[in-house]
Amino acid sequence: MMPQFLVVMIKELKEALRDKRTLNIMLMMVFMYPGLVGFMLHNQIEKATKTERTGIDIVMIGAAQAPNLVGYLRQKSVNITERDAMSEADIGKLLGEKKMAAVLKLGDKFGEYYGELRPAPMELWFDSAVEKQSQRRELEAMLRDYGNGIASARLLAHGVSPATLSPFALQRYDTADSLTRSNTRIGFFLGMFFVPVCIFGLAAAIDSTAGERERRSLEVLISQPMRAIDLVAGKWLAAAALAAIGLICELSVAHAVLKYLPLEEIGISWRVDLPTLALVIVAAMPLCLMVGALQVAMAMNSRTFKEAQATAGIVTFIPMLPVLIVPALELNTQNWMYAVPLLSNQTMFQALATGQSLGVLPYVLACALPLLLAAAAVAFAARRMGSEKYVLGV
């Protein structure tokens, strides 16, 4: 004979899956976060490769005074449009059209000063409100390198080695591989993948408790020869199952999106395999149980369906705070992070994705507090369910 709490669980799951609102919320969350992360990373890839494909568009005033500079910039994929003298208003109007990354203006005495080995006047005009700052910085780096090359040639012409101006020869070696760099840079996104866990089963949790209480169908259930704990456990496991199903689907979609994107273009990669992804999902099951229990307890502690909906935002928002704050503080990974619900899943996912081997302690910490909170919430909800005052709304 099937246990009573499983009968309740199956009944709640069938009702939830027949509810279009619940299905629409789940589908939206399954695709929204992976789609958002994919869109943001796609934009970064587009910006990183756009200059290489199309070059940097600039206007150069007085280009005839520096033919060598013009040739150097064009070799660096800089598209130069030569113009005669322009007023400040005309330059501002040109940059306001958002077609040019900058205007490079050579002074009237550029050639004279350059021939006299004096600093030649040069002006770089740009609009900081235009999304071409990366191209402008690349242009500045090109001008700086060109200037350093000229300075070195002048020193050699006077019998002075350019090495005199560089007392140190600093070489940089980054020992981090692309996998470590990638998951350090997208560590924040990894945590955001677990946020929808608080939403997947929320509608079912509220409808099966506060909703049934308002519809008076809860009285029929409580009149059956069934313990209050079995009734609460069935509703709790149904909400947790929806959260787990949604999380599995969402992480699978996110994995497919990150594997599809050419992340190598921005110096990162995504090499999380399916066994690692499965381990992350298993480690997140206590989180699903905790969220389902808290939502059921919260809804049962609300007098009306609308009150349960109003307080649902608190249950959804509070676990998000550590996920938002800790990455912003750039803290090193510590053991206490594995004890904080939701933050523990983010930290664990990031560690596993970077190839780190986790001991037993992180898994124990990640499971302990969620399971304790789930047990406490279920006990509270069972006590409420056993109260006639609650069921009858007295």
C-alpha positions in Angstrom: 0.0 0.0 0.0 1.3 3.4 -0.9 2.2 5.7 2.0 -0.3 8.4 2.6 2.1 11.3 2.1 3.0 9.9 -1.4 -0.7 9.9 -2.3 -0.9 13.6 -1.3 2.3 14.4 -3.1 1.1 12.8 -6.4 -2.3 14.5 -6.0 -0.6 18.0 -5.6 1.8 17.4 -8.5 -1.0 16.5 -10.8 -2.9 19.6 -9.8 0.2 21.8 -10.2 1.0 20.4 -13.6 -2.5 21.0 -14.8 -2.2 24.7 -13.7 -1.1 26.8 -16.7 0.2 29.5 -14.4 2.6 27.1 -12.6 3.8 25.7 -15.9 4.3 29.1 -17.5 6.3 30.3 -14.5 8.5 27.2 -14.6 9.1 27.5 -18.3 9.9 31.2 -18.1 12.4 30.6 -15.3 14.0 27.6 -17.0 14.9 29.6 -20.0 15.1 33.2 -18.6 18.3 32.9 -16.5 20.3 30.8 -19.0 19.1 33.1 -21.8 20.1 36.2 -19.8 23.6 34.8 -19.1 24.0 33.7 -22.6 22.9 37.1 -23.9 25.4 39.0 -21.7 28.3 36.7 -22.6 27.3 36.9 -26.3 27.5 40.7 -26.1 31.0 40.5 -24.5 32.1 38.2 -27.3 30.6 40.5 -30.0 32.4 43.5 -28.5 35.7 41.6 -28.2 35.6 40.4 -31.8 34.0 43.5 -33.5 37.2 45.5 -33.6 39.1 42.6 -35.2 36.4 42.2 -37.9 35.5 45.7 -38.7 38.4 47.8 -37.3 38.2 51.2 -35.6 36.6 54.1 -37.4 38.2 57.5 -36.7 38.4 60.9 -38.3 41.9 62.4 -38.6 42.4 66.1 -39.0 45.8 67.2 -40.5 46.7 63.7 -41.6 49.0 65.0 -44.3 51.5 66.1 -41.7 52.1 62.5 -40.5 51.9 60.0 -43.4 53.9 57.4 -41.4 51.5 57.6 -38.5 48.6 57.2 -40.9 50.2 54.1 -42.4 50.9 52.6 -39.0 47.3 53.0 -37.9 45.9 51.6 -41.0 48.1 48.5 -40.6 46.4 48.1 -37.1 42.9 47.9 -38.7 42.1 51.6 -38.1 39.8 53.1 -40.7 40.8 56.7 -41.2 38.7 59.3 -42.7 40.8 62.5 -43.5 39.2 65.8 -42.9 40.3 69.4 -43.1 40.1 71.8 -40.1 36.9 71.4 -38.0 35.5 73.6 -35.2 34.8 72.2 -31.8 31.1 72.3 -32.5 31.6 70.3 -35.7 33.7 67.7 -33.9 31.0 67.4 -31.1 28.3 67.0 -33.7 30.3 64.4 -35.6 30.9 62.3 -32.4 27.3 62.7 -31.4 26.3 60.7 -34.5 28.0 57.7 -32.7 29.6 56.4 -35.9 33.2 57.3 -35.1 35.2 56.1 -32.1 37.3 59.3 -31.9 38.6 62.3 -33.8 42.4 62.6 -33.9 43.5 66.2 -34.5 47.1 67.1 -35.4 48.1 70.6 -34.5 49.0 73.1 -37.2 52.7 73.0 -36.1 52.7 69.2 -35.8 55.2 68.7 -38.6 57.4 71.6 -37.5 57.6 70.4 -33.9 58.2 66.8 -34.9 61.1 67.8 -37.1 62.6 69.8 -34.3 62.3 66.8 -31.9 59.9 68.6 -29.8 56.6 67.1 -28.5 54.2 67.4 -31.5 50.7 68.7 -30.6 48.0 66.1 -30.9 44.4 66.1 -29.7 42.1 63.1 -29.2 38.4 64.0 -29.1 35.9 61.4 -28.0 32.4 61.1 -26.5 32.5 59.1 -23.3 28.7 58.5 -23.5 29.1 56.4 -26.6 29.7 52.7 -26.3 33.1 52.8 -28.1 35.3 53.2 -25.1 37.2 49.9 -25.7 38.1 51.1 -29.2 39.2 54.4 -27.9 41.5 52.7 -25.4 42.9 50.5 -28.2 43.6 53.6 -30.2 45.4 55.3 -27.3 47.5 52.2 -26.9 48.5 52.3 -30.6 49.5 55.9 -30.3 51.5 55.2 -27.2 53.3 52.3 -28.9 54.0 54.4 -31.9 55.4 57.2 -29.8 57.6 54.8 -27.9 59.0 53.5 -31.1 59.9 57.0 -32.3 61.5 57.8 -29.0 63.6 54.6 -29.2 64.8 55.5 -32.7 65.8 59.0 -31.6 67.8 57.7 -28.7 69.6 55.3 -31.0 70.3 58.1 -33.4 72.1 60.0 -30.6 74.0 57.0 -29.5 71.9 56.2 -26.5 70.4 52.8 -26.0 66.6 52.8 -25.3 67.3 50.2 -22.6 68.7 53.0 -20.5 65.1 54.1 -19.9 64.0 50.7 -18.8 66.0 49.6 -15.7 63.7 46.6 -15.2 62.6 43.8 -17.6 59.3 42.7 -16.0 57.8 39.5 -17.4 54.3 38.4 -16.4 53.3 34.7 -16.1 49.7 33.8 -15.4 49.5 30.3 -14.1 45.7 30.2 -14.2 44.3 28.1 -17.1 41.3 29.2 -19.2 38.9 27.1 -17.1 40.0 28.8 -13.8 39.8 32.2 -15.3 36.4 31.5 -16.9 34.7 30.4 -13.8 36.2 33.1 -11.7 34.7 35.7 -14.1 31.3 34.1 -14.3 31.1 33.0 -10.7 28.3 35.5 -10.1 26.3 33.9 -12.9 26.7 30.5 -11.4 25.0 31.6 -8.3 22.1 33.2 -10.2 21.3 29.8 -11.7 20.1 28.6 -8.3 17.8 31.6 -7.6 14.8 30.3 -9.5 14.7 27.4 -7.1 12.8 29.8 -4.8 10.2 30.4 -7.6 9.6 27.0 -9.3 7.3 25.5 -6.6 6.1 28.7 -5.1 2.7 28.9 -6.8 2.0 25.2 -6.0 3.0 25.7 -2.3 0.7 28.7 -1.9 -2.2 27.2 -3.8 -2.1 23.8 -1.9 -2.2 25.5 1.5 -3.6 29.1 1.6 -5.6 28.5 -1.6 -7.2 25.3 -0.4 -8.0 26.9 2.9 -9.8 29.7 1.2 -11.7 27.3 -1.1 -12.6 25.2 2.0 -11.2 22.1 0.3 -8.6 21.8 3.1 -11.4 20.8 5.5 -12.2 17.8 3.3 -8.6 16.6 3.3 -8.1 17.1 7.1 -11.3 15.1 7.7 -9.8 12.0 6.1 -8.1 9.3 8.3 -4.7 10.9 7.8 -2.2 12.4 10.1 -1.4 16.1 9.8 2.3 15.3 9.2 1.5 13.1 6.2 -0.7 15.8 4.7 2.0 18.5 5.2 4.8 16.2 4.0 2.9 15.5 0.8 2.4 19.1 0.0 6.0 19.9 1.0 7.5 17.1 -1.2 5.3 18.3 -4.1 6.7 21.8 -3.9 10.2 20.5 -3.5 9.8 18.2 -6.5 8.7 21.1 -8.7 11.8 23.0 -7.5 14.1 20.1 -8.2 12.5 19.5 -11.7 12.9 23.1 -12.6 16.5 23.3 -11.4 17.4 20.2 -13.4 15.9 21.6 -16.5 17.4 25.1 -16.0 21.0 23.8 -15.3 20.7 21.6 -18.4 19.7 24.5 -20.5 22.5 26.7 -19.0 25.0 23.9 -19.7 23.9 23.7 -23.3 24.1 27.5 -23.7 27.6 27.8 -22.2 28.9 24.9 -24.3 27.5 26.4 -27.5 29.0 29.9 -27.0 32.5 30.5 -28.4 33.8 31.6 -25.0 37.4 31.2 -26.2 37.0 34.5 -28.0 37.1 36.3 -24.6 39.8 34.1 -23.0 37.5 31.7 -21.1 36.1 28.3 -21.5 33.3 26.0 -20.2 34.4 22.4 -19.7 31.9 21.3 -17.1 31.0 17.7 -18.0 27.7 15.9 -17.3 29.0 13.9 -14.2 30.0 17.2 -12.6 26.7 18.8 -13.5 24.9 15.8 -12.0 26.9 16.2 -8.8 26.0 19.8 -8.5 22.3 18.9 -9.0 22.4 16.2 -6.3 24.1 18.7 -3.9 21.3 21.2 -4.5 18.5 18.7 -3.5 18.6 19.8 0.2 18.1 23.4 -1.0 15.0 22.3 -2.9 13.7 20.6 0.2 14.4 23.6 2.4 12.7 26.1 0.0 9.6 23.8 -0.4 9.3 23.5 3.4 9.7 27.2 4.0 7.2 28.1 1.3 4.6 25.7 2.7 5.1 26.9 6.3 5.0 30.5 5.1 1.7 30.0 3.2 0.1 28.1 6.1 1.1 31.0 8.5 -0.8 33.4 6.2 -4.5 34.1 6.8 -5.4 34.7 3.1 -4.1 33.7 -0.3 -3.1 37.3 -1.0 -1.2 37.6 2.2 0.7 34.4 1.3 1.6 36.0 -2.1 2.7 39.2 -0.5 5.1 37.5 2.0 6.4 35.1 -0.7 8.8 37.8 -1.9 10.6 37.7 1.4 11.3 34.0 1.2 12.5 34.6 -2.4 14.7 37.6 -1.7 16.4 36.7 1.6 18.5 33.8 0.2 19.6 36.0 -2.7 21.4 38.5 -0.5 24.5 36.5 0.2 24.7 35.5 -3.5 24.7 39.2 -4.5 26.9 40.6 -1.7 29.7 38.0 -1.3 30.9 38.1 -4.9 30.9 41.9 -4.8 33.2 41.8 -1.7 35.6 39.5 -3.6 36.1 37.3 -0.5 38.3 34.2 -0.6 36.4 30.9 -0.4 35.9 29.9 3.3 34.2 27.0 4.9 31.4 29.1 6.3 30.2 29.9 2.8 29.3 26.2 2.3 26.9 26.5 5.3 24.8 29.4 3.8 21.9 28.2 1.7 22.1 29.2 -2.0 25.6 30.7 -1.5 26.9 27.2 -0.7 25.6 25.9 -4.0 27.2 28.8 -5.9 30.5 28.3 -4.1 30.4 24.5 -4.7 29.5 24.9 -8.4 32.3 27.3 -8.9 34.8 25.0 -7.1 33.7 21.9 -9.1 33.7 23.8 -12.4 37.3 25.0 -11.8 38.5 21.4 -11.2 38.9 21.7 -7.4 38.5 18.6 -5.3 36.1 19.1 -2.4 36.3 17.1 0.7 33.4 15.8 2.8 33.1 18.9 4.9 31.7 21.2 2.2 29.0 18.7 1.3 28.1 18.2 5.0 27.8 21.9 5.5 25.8 22.5 2.3 23.3 19.8 3.4 23.1 20.4 7.1 21.5 23.8 7.5 18.9 23.4 4.6 17.8 20.0 6.0 17.5 21.4 9.6 15.5 24.4 8.3 13.3 22.0 6.3 12.6 19.8 9.3 11.8 22.8 11.5 9.5 24.3 8.8 7.6 21.0 8.3 7.2 20.5 12.0 5.7 24.0 12.3 3.4 23.4 9.3 2.2 20.1 10.7 1.4 21.8 14.0 -0.6 24.4 12.2 -2.4 21.8 10.1 -3.4 20.0 13.3 -5.1 23.1 14.6 -8.8 23.4 14.0 -8.6 27.2 14.4 -6.3 27.3 11.4 -8.3 24.9 9.2 -11.6 26.6 10.0 -10.1 30.1 9.9 -11.4 30.9 13.3 
